[in-house]
Amino acid sequence: MSIQEFDGNFCGLLIPDSRPEVYAPYRATQNVLSKDQIKQVVENPDRSPAIARYDLNWTRSQGRRGSCAGYAASMALGLCRFNVGLPYVPLSGEFVYAHCNGGRDVGAQLLCTMQTIERIGTCRQDLVKHESYLKRDISKQATEDAANYKAFECYRVDDESELASGLALGFTGVVAVEASRNWQRVDSNGVSGYSQGSGNHAVCCCDVRIRKGKFEFQIWNSWGKSFGINGFAWNTWENHLSQPNRYHAFYLIRAARDANGQTAPEIKE
């Protein structure tokens, strides 16, 4: 799929020839909660919604490149670090994208972004020029810095219950959606419109709620604050995520490494 543009907003998620299943599924080693258990977690009065814990100034814009997968990965890793008690650091989507696009601004696959943040990491945002996409333009300083910001334990998401369970327990995720002009519009509950498709855009997924008996997943987009509510919106599995999940292997991130290369405190379940 080539890069697409919607009213000045760009996406470039590449569809793999077959759905990648080369990394461990969430349910193989992690807790899959029942709907009642998830409801107890997310409706606990002591639990703050994700958007209340995050600074809205962290919302990013990928600009006029097909770098959505790189941005989704770097944004998810940044939130994962914050969730496990590390300081929030803006991380480079361009760095991840440059390692996954084969030297051309043609988009990238989710699998490559997961492997990049786990094996190589990504550097601080200010070390790579905005809208850069060539690996040859990544400085030695940025490459060395990336070793300080790695994902630790990434799991494939195969169904709605895995995604809901992980988010309820504090993981962050990366998912694919079908971006369209309709998807950019949100209703009074913050829920996006939707269009059917195989998934042309990658976004960070950071929270879950239950409304009218159904899960809704909070996505954090890389189109700036003009999208949704300060860059955030709610999507459902049935309308937004189920079809893209047939083509793309979504993933959840459990923990991260700090600037000293040490594993951050594990999430307490």
C-alpha positions in Angstrom: 0.0 0.0 0.0 1.3 3.4 -0.9 1.3 6.4 1.4 -2.2 8.0 1.7 -3.2 11.5 2.7 -6.4 12.7 4.4 -6.8 16.5 4.6 -3.1 16.9 5.1 -2.6 13.9 7.4 -0.5 11.0 6.2 -0.3 7.3 6.8 1.8 4.5 5.4 1.3 1.2 7.1 2.5 -1.7 4.9 0.4 -4.8 4.8 2.5 -8.0 5.1 2.2 -10.9 2.7 0.9 -13.0 5.6 0.0 -12.1 9.2 3.3 -12.2 11.2 3.3 -14.7 14.1 7.0 -14.8 14.8 6.7 -13.4 18.3 5.0 -14.8 21.4 1.2 -14.3 21.8 0.1 -12.4 24.9 -1.9 -15.3 26.3 1.1 -17.6 26.2 2.6 -16.1 29.3 0.4 -13.2 30.5 -3.0 -13.1 32.3 -6.1 -12.9 30.1 -8.8 -11.4 32.3 -12.5 -12.0 32.2 -14.7 -9.1 31.2 -15.8 -8.8 34.8 -12.2 -8.7 36.0 -11.4 -6.0 33.5 -14.5 -4.0 34.5 -13.3 -4.1 38.1 -9.9 -2.8 37.2 -11.0 0.0 34.8 -13.9 1.2 37.0 -11.9 1.2 40.2 -12.3 4.7 41.6 -8.6 4.7 42.5 -7.6 4.1 38.9 -7.0 7.3 36.8 -7.8 7.0 33.1 -4.7 7.2 30.9 -5.6 10.5 29.4 -5.7 12.0 33.0 -2.2 10.7 33.7 -0.6 12.0 30.5 0.5 15.5 29.5 -1.5 16.4 26.4 1.6 18.2 25.1 3.1 14.8 24.5 0.8 14.5 21.4 2.9 14.3 18.3 2.6 15.0 14.5 4.4 12.8 12.1 4.2 15.4 9.4 4.2 14.6 5.6 5.8 11.2 5.8 4.4 7.6 5.9 6.0 7.1 9.3 2.9 6.2 11.3 4.3 2.8 12.4 7.5 4.3 13.7 5.6 7.0 15.6 3.1 4.5 17.1 6.0 2.4 18.3 8.0 5.3 19.8 4.9 6.8 21.4 3.9 3.4 22.9 7.4 2.9 24.3 7.4 6.4 25.8 4.2 5.7 27.6 5.3 2.3 28.7 8.4 3.8 30.3 6.1 6.3 32.1 3.7 3.6 33.2 6.5 1.7 34.9 7.8 4.7 36.8 10.5 6.1 34.5 10.5 9.8 33.5 8.6 10.5 30.3 11.0 11.1 27.4 9.8 12.1 23.9 11.2 9.4 21.6 11.9 9.5 17.9 9.4 8.0 15.4 11.8 8.9 12.6 14.5 6.7 14.0 12.2 3.7 14.1 10.8 4.4 10.7 14.3 4.8 9.1 15.2 1.3 10.3 12.0 -0.2 8.7 11.4 1.5 5.4 14.2 0.1 3.2 15.6 3.6 2.5 12.4 4.9 0.9 9.4 6.9 2.3 6.9 4.1 1.5 5.7 3.1 4.9 6.6 0.3 7.2 5.2 -2.9 8.8 4.2 -3.3 12.5 6.5 -6.3 12.9 9.6 -4.4 12.0 8.8 -1.5 14.4 8.4 -4.0 17.3 11.7 -5.7 16.5 13.4 -2.3 16.2 12.4 -1.0 19.6 13.1 -4.3 21.2 16.5 -5.0 19.6 17.9 -1.5 18.8 15.6 0.9 20.7 15.0 4.4 19.6 16.7 7.7 20.5 15.4 10.9 22.0 13.2 12.9 19.6 15.5 15.9 19.4 18.4 13.8 18.0 16.7 13.1 14.6 15.3 15.9 12.4 11.5 15.9 12.0 10.3 14.1 8.8 13.7 12.4 8.2 13.3 8.9 6.9 16.8 7.7 5.7 18.9 5.5 7.9 22.1 7.0 6.5 21.1 10.4 8.0 20.8 8.9 11.5 23.8 10.3 13.5 26.2 8.2 15.5 25.0 10.0 18.6 21.3 9.0 17.9 22.3 5.4 17.4 24.2 5.3 20.6 21.4 7.0 22.4 18.8 4.4 21.2 20.5 1.7 23.3 19.1 3.6 26.3 15.5 3.4 25.2 14.4 -0.2 24.5 11.2 -2.1 24.8 11.4 -5.1 27.1 8.9 -8.0 26.4 6.6 -7.4 23.4 3.7 -9.7 22.9 1.5 -10.4 19.9 -2.2 -9.6 20.2 -4.6 -12.1 18.6 -8.0 -11.0 19.9 -10.0 -8.5 21.8 -9.6 -10.1 25.2 -5.8 -10.0 25.0 -5.7 -6.3 24.1 -8.3 -5.4 26.8 -6.4 -7.4 29.5 -3.0 -6.0 28.7 -4.3 -2.4 28.7 -6.2 -2.9 31.9 -3.0 -4.2 33.5 -0.9 -1.2 32.4 0.7 -2.4 29.2 0.8 -0.1 26.1 0.0 -1.3 22.6 0.4 -0.6 18.9 -2.5 -1.4 16.6 -3.6 -0.9 13.0 -6.8 1.0 11.9 -8.3 2.0 8.6 -7.8 5.7 8.5 -10.3 7.7 6.5 -12.0 11.1 6.6 -14.8 9.4 8.4 -12.4 8.0 11.0 -11.2 11.5 11.8 -14.6 12.5 13.1 -15.5 11.6 16.7 -18.9 11.7 18.3 -19.9 13.2 21.7 -18.4 10.2 23.5 -15.0 10.6 21.7 -15.6 7.5 19.5 -14.3 7.7 15.9 -16.3 7.0 12.8 -15.1 4.0 10.9 -14.4 2.6 7.5 -13.9 -1.0 6.5 -10.4 -1.9 5.4 -7.3 -4.0 6.1 -5.5 -1.3 8.1 -3.6 1.5 6.5 -2.5 3.4 9.7 -0.7 2.5 12.9 -1.5 4.2 16.2 -0.5 3.8 19.9 -3.2 2.2 22.1 -3.1 3.2 25.7 -6.3 2.4 27.6 -9.6 0.5 27.7 -13.1 1.3 29.0 -16.4 -0.5 29.0 -19.4 1.4 27.6 -22.8 -0.1 27.0 -21.3 -3.5 27.8 -18.6 -3.3 25.1 -14.9 -2.6 25.2 -13.7 0.6 23.7 -9.9 1.2 23.2 -8.3 4.6 23.5 -5.9 5.3 20.7 -3.3 8.1 20.6 -2.7 9.3 17.1 0.3 11.0 15.5 -1.6 13.7 13.6 -1.3 16.4 16.3 -3.9 17.7 18.7 -6.4 18.5 15.9 -7.3 14.8 15.7 -10.0 13.7 18.0 -9.7 15.2 21.5 -6.1 16.5 21.7 -4.9 13.6 19.6 -6.9 10.9 21.4 -10.1 9.0 20.4 -11.9 5.7 21.3 -12.1 2.8 18.8 -14.0 -0.5 19.1 -12.7 -4.0 18.2 -15.8 -4.8 16.1 -15.8 -1.7 14.0 -12.2 -0.5 13.9 -9.7 -3.2 14.9 -11.0 -6.7 14.1 -10.5 -6.5 10.3 -7.0 -5.0 10.5 -6.0 -7.6 13.1 -6.4 -10.3 10.4 -3.6 -8.7 8.5 -1.4 -7.1 11.1 -0.2 -8.6 14.3 -0.9 -5.9 16.9 1.5 -5.9 19.9 1.7 -5.0 23.6 4.7 -3.7 25.5 5.2 -4.9 29.1 8.3 -3.0 30.3 11.3 -0.9 29.2 14.9 -0.2 29.8 16.1 2.9 31.6 18.9 5.2 30.5 21.4 3.0 32.3 20.4 -0.1 30.3 18.6 -1.7 33.3 15.1 -3.2 33.2 12.6 -0.8 34.6 10.4 -2.0 37.5 8.0 -4.6 36.3 4.3 -3.9 36.3 2.6 -5.1 39.4 -0.4 -7.3 38.5 
